[in-house]
Each structure stands twice: as structure tokens, then as C-alpha cells.
Amino acid sequence: MLRKTISVATAGLAVLAATLATPAAAFASDGETKQIHLRKGLTLKIPKSWKVDRKNADWVRVITGSCPTFGTEDYGFRDWGCRSFWVLGPKALEIGLRTFQAYNPKYGFDPATDVSVCPKSYKLFKGDWKLAGRGLRQVGPGHKADYHRWAGTCVDKKFKVKTHYNQREWYLPKSKILVLDQWDHPGLNAILKNATWNWPLHP
């Protein structure tokens, strides 16, 4: 069903399924600090009200506001209404395209084999999307990301466009990190630009 998370038929896709049902205990709050430490030493400064779901290092989710799917079986990459952005690692990138092929920034991150629910409403479905911007973006000193913005539509059962969204992607190929935002967070570009890489390295 469209409102269910991705079902995985092969063992190679099991890691994706594990990330779509993260329990409440996976939330981590930094209290007074605004720093989060990610793979390869990437460190971001974020508002202290934001929460970090880091149960799986390859599917880290920074939840920035309301997240109605949290704690339900629908929670995961293909859910709706959860204001957040993702910091994805190598295992996520291995299945990042349609039919779960390896991610290619030329096509955008979209691991699925069927119609996906709209990020903004479970009553709508993802429609067409097209490239609306690309270039290089700074992610801390000495690191530039391959940036793409995909302009997407959400449609009803009759394929009538009901709303729009952007999927912004910052891809760091050497570090194998993809930052993905479907909510147009206004400060995210600055957060990434001001990132640091001087924390002890993760695997």
C-alpha cells in the first residue's frame, strides 16, 4: 500500500527497511549545544530545538519541526509531513535510484519501484520532477558539494497537480555523503557552508 513503508524483498535492501521504523529512543538532543557530529568528521551547527534521529549512520534524519509519522509504521524516507532533512551515507547511496540502483546525482535520489507518497501529504502522490538548478556549493572549508535542486509536483489520483515541492541535494562524492532536503529549510545552505570537518573521523 502507498501509505506503508518500502517492503524489501532481498537481503541487500534490508538496511533500508531498518531505517523506516525507527523507535522513539533513537532521538538524540544535544541540550545546550547546537553541534551534531556526522560521518567523516562533518560537523553542523543547528538550532537546539531540532532533533536528530541517528539510529542508522547511513540514514541520519534531522527533524526540524512537526513529524506526524514518527513512532508509526509509516515513518521513514517515504513518509509525509515530517519536516526534516537527511544526511545519507554509502549504504543509502547504494540503492538511491529507481529500482534501487546506485545513486547518480544526474537523476536525483529516489529509491522506489512504484508510486511514492507526496512528502507533504499522504493523500497525494509524487508526480513529475525536473532539474531546476545545479552547481557547486561549499560545505565547510575545503569541501564542495555537487548541488542539484529538483522541482517536484504532487498529484491526486487523477494525476492533477495539487501542490509543489523542491528536493535539494548536496552530494559529496569523496566523503560519500548526500544531504537531502524536501522542505526548503531557509537556513540549511548557510548551515552547510559553515560546517567544519575537524572532529575525529567516523568510519
DANORUR-V981908 format. One record per residue. N is the residue number from 1. SS is DSSP state (h for helix, s for strand, l for the rest). PSI is psi as a letter, one per 20 degrees, with the letter a starting at -180 (999 if undefined). D_LAST is the distance of its C-alpha to the last C-alpha in whole Angstrom. Layout:
BEGIN
n:ss:psi:d_last
N:SS:PSI:D_LAST
N:SS:PSI:D_LAST
END
This chain:
BEGIN
n:ss:psi:d_last
1:l:q:36
2:l:h:35
3:l:i:34
4:l:q:32
5:l:r:28
6:l:p:27
7:l:p:28
8:l:p:26
9:l:i:28
10:l:q:25
11:h:h:22
12:h:i:20
13:h:j:21
14:h:h:20
15:h:h:17
16:h:g:19
17:h:h:22
18:h:h:20
19:h:i:19
20:l:j:22
21:l:l:24
22:l:p:22
23:l:r:24
24:h:h:25
25:h:i:23
26:h:i:20
27:s:p:21
28:s:p:20
29:l:p:22
30:l:j:22
31:l:d:25
32:l:h:27
33:l:q:23
34:l:j:23
35:s:q:19
36:s:p:16
37:s:p:12
38:l:a:10
39:h:q:7
40:h:k:7
41:h:j:9
42:l:p:12
43:s:p:14
44:s:q:18
45:s:p:21
46:l:r:23
47:l:q:26
48:l:i:26
49:l:i:28
50:l:q:25
51:s:q:23
52:s:o:19
53:s:o:18
54:l:k:15
55:l:h:15
56:l:p:13
57:l:h:10
58:l:i:11
59:s:l:14
60:s:p:15
61:s:p:18
62:s:o:20
63:s:p:24
64:l:i:26
65:l:b:29
66:l:p:31
67:l:n:29
68:l:i:32
69:l:i:30
70:l:p:28
71:l:i:28
72:l:r:30
73:l:i:29
74:l:i:29
75:l:p:26
76:l:a:23
77:l:h:23
78:l:k:27
79:l:a:28
80:l:q:31
81:l:j:32
82:l:o:28
83:l:o:28
84:s:r:24
85:s:r:22
86:s:q:18
87:s:o:15
88:s:q:14
89:l:a:11
90:h:g:11
91:h:h:12
92:h:h:15
93:h:h:16
94:l:h:17
95:l:k:19
96:l:i:20
97:l:r:24
98:h:q:27
99:h:k:27
100:h:k:24
101:l:r:23
102:l:q:20
103:l:p:20
104:l:o:22
105:l:i:23
106:l:i:27
107:l:i:27
108:l:q:25
109:l:o:23
110:l:m:25
111:l:o:24
112:l:r:27
113:l:i:30
114:l:a:33
115:l:p:34
116:l:q:32
117:s:q:33
118:s:p:33
119:l:h:31
120:l:i:34
121:s:p:36
122:s:i:36
123:s:i:39
124:s:r:38
125:s:q:36
126:s:p:34
127:s:b:37
128:s:q:36
129:s:q:34
130:s:q:34
131:s:p:32
132:s:i:34
133:s:q:32
134:s:r:29
135:s:a:28
136:s:p:25
137:s:p:24
138:s:p:22
139:l:n:19
140:l:r:19
141:l:p:20
142:l:j:20
143:l:p:18
144:s:p:20
145:s:q:20
146:s:o:22
147:s:p:24
148:s:q:26
149:s:p:28
150:s:p:30
151:s:o:33
152:s:q:34
153:s:q:37
154:s:p:37
155:s:r:40
156:l:a:42
157:l:i:44
158:l:j:46
159:l:k:44
160:l:p:45
161:s:p:43
162:s:h:42
163:s:r:40
164:s:r:37
165:s:r:33
166:s:q:31
167:s:o:27
168:s:p:25
169:s:p:22
170:s:o:20
171:s:p:18
172:s:n:15
173:l:h:15
174:l:h:13
175:l:i:10
176:l:l:11
177:s:p:12
178:s:p:16
179:s:p:18
180:s:p:21
181:s:p:24
182:l:j:27
183:l:j:29
184:l:l:29
185:l:o:28
186:l:h:30
187:l:j:28
188:h:h:25
189:h:g:25
190:h:h:26
191:h:g:23
192:h:h:20
193:h:h:23
194:l:j:22
195:l:r:19
196:s:r:17
197:l:k:14
198:l:k:14
199:l:q:12
200:l:p:10
201:l:q:7
202:l:r:4
203:l:999:0
END
